[in-house]
Amino acid sequence: MKCMIFSIVLLLNKENKVLFLHRSSTNSMPGHYGLVGGKVEEGEKPREALIREVYEEVGVTLRQEDLIFKNVYYGTTTIGQCNCIVFTYEARSWHGTPENKEPEKHASMDWWSLEALPEPLLRIHQPIIQAYKKGIPYLEEQ
């Protein structure tokens, strides 16, 4: 079975809120909320892919030293029904102001408290965020 690798980030602002993207009707899983990030392309490392994805999606620049590793998830994805590995990072500093750079993929973006998450969340982001809140560094799909 094919395996896809993703990198996502919890971009936390000064109020300790996390940036979520709200998927548009033209994106996979329309209407769902997800963290910023995406697929690791061939030849990329997870942090490199995340820096690229964050710039493409919300227009801010991250440096590798801005990214703090938080957890890794192993499970399956609805995209092609394949195995996936998701590397999750936290970032509290970046250069630039976040804005929706892909309006064809994301209807909106907003900051949400970790105690009051938007719904519906992408299926694999739910356990990842719960593990992040509990400090769990590794999790597998149940």
Long-range contacts (C-beta under 8 A, 24 or more apart in sequence): 1-82, 1-83, 2-80, 2-82, 2-83, 3-82, 3-83, 3-84, 3-85, 4-39, 4-77, 4-79, 4-80, 4-82, 4-83, 4-84, 4-85, 5-39, 5-40, 5-46, 5-49, 5-84, 5-85, 5-86, 5-87, 6-37, 6-38, 6-39, 6-40, 6-84, 6-85, 6-86, 6-87, 7-37, 7-38, 7-40, 7-46, 7-47, 7-49, 7-50, 7-53, 7-86, 7-87, 7-88, 7-89, 8-34, 8-35, 8-36, 8-37, 8-38, 8-50, 8-86, 8-87, 8-88, 8-89, 8-125, 8-128, 9-35, 9-36, 9-37, 9-50, 9-54, 9-62, 9-67, 9-88, 9-89, 9-90, 9-91, 10-35, 10-70, 10-88, 10-89, 10-90, 10-91, 10-129, 10-132, 11-36, 11-54, 11-58, 11-60, 11-91, 11-94, 11-98, 12-90, 12-91, 12-92, 13-111, 15-111, 16-113, 16-114, 17-111, 17-112, 17-113, 17-114, 18-111, 18-112, 18-113, 18-114, 19-58, 19-98, 19-109, 19-110, 19-111, 20-109, 20-110, 20-111, 20-112, 20-117, 20-118, 21-57, 21-58, 21-100, 21-105, 21-106, 21-108, 21-109, 22-106, 22-107, 22-108, 22-109, 22-110, 22-118, 23-105, 23-106, 23-107, 24-103, 24-104, 24-105, 24-106, 24-107, 25-107, 26-104, 26-105, 27-105, 27-106, 28-78, 28-79, 29-78, 29-122, 31-120, 32-120, 32-121, 32-122, 33-112, 33-117, 33-118, 33-119, 33-120, 33-121, 33-122, 33-125, 34-121, 34-122, 34-125, 35-88, 35-122, 35-125, 35-128, 35-129, 40-87, 46-87, 47-89, 50-87, 50-89, 54-94, 55-101, 56-101, 56-102, 57-100, 57-101, 57-102, 57-105, 57-106, 58-98, 58-99, 58-100, 58-101, 58-109, 59-96, 59-97, 59-98, 59-99, 59-101, 60-94, 60-95, 60-96, 60-97, 60-98, 61-94, 61-95, 61-96, 62-91, 62-94, 62-95, 66-91, 66-92, 66-93, 66-94, 67-91, 70-132, 70-137, 71-128, 71-131, 71-132, 71-136, 71-137, 71-138, 71-139, 72-137, 72-138, 72-139, 73-124, 73-127, 73-128, 73-131, 73-138, 73-139, 73-140, 73-141, 74-138, 74-139, 74-140, 74-141, 75-124, 75-140, 75-141, 76-141, 77-124, 78-123, 84-124, 86-124, 86-128, 88-128, 88-131, 88-132, 90-132
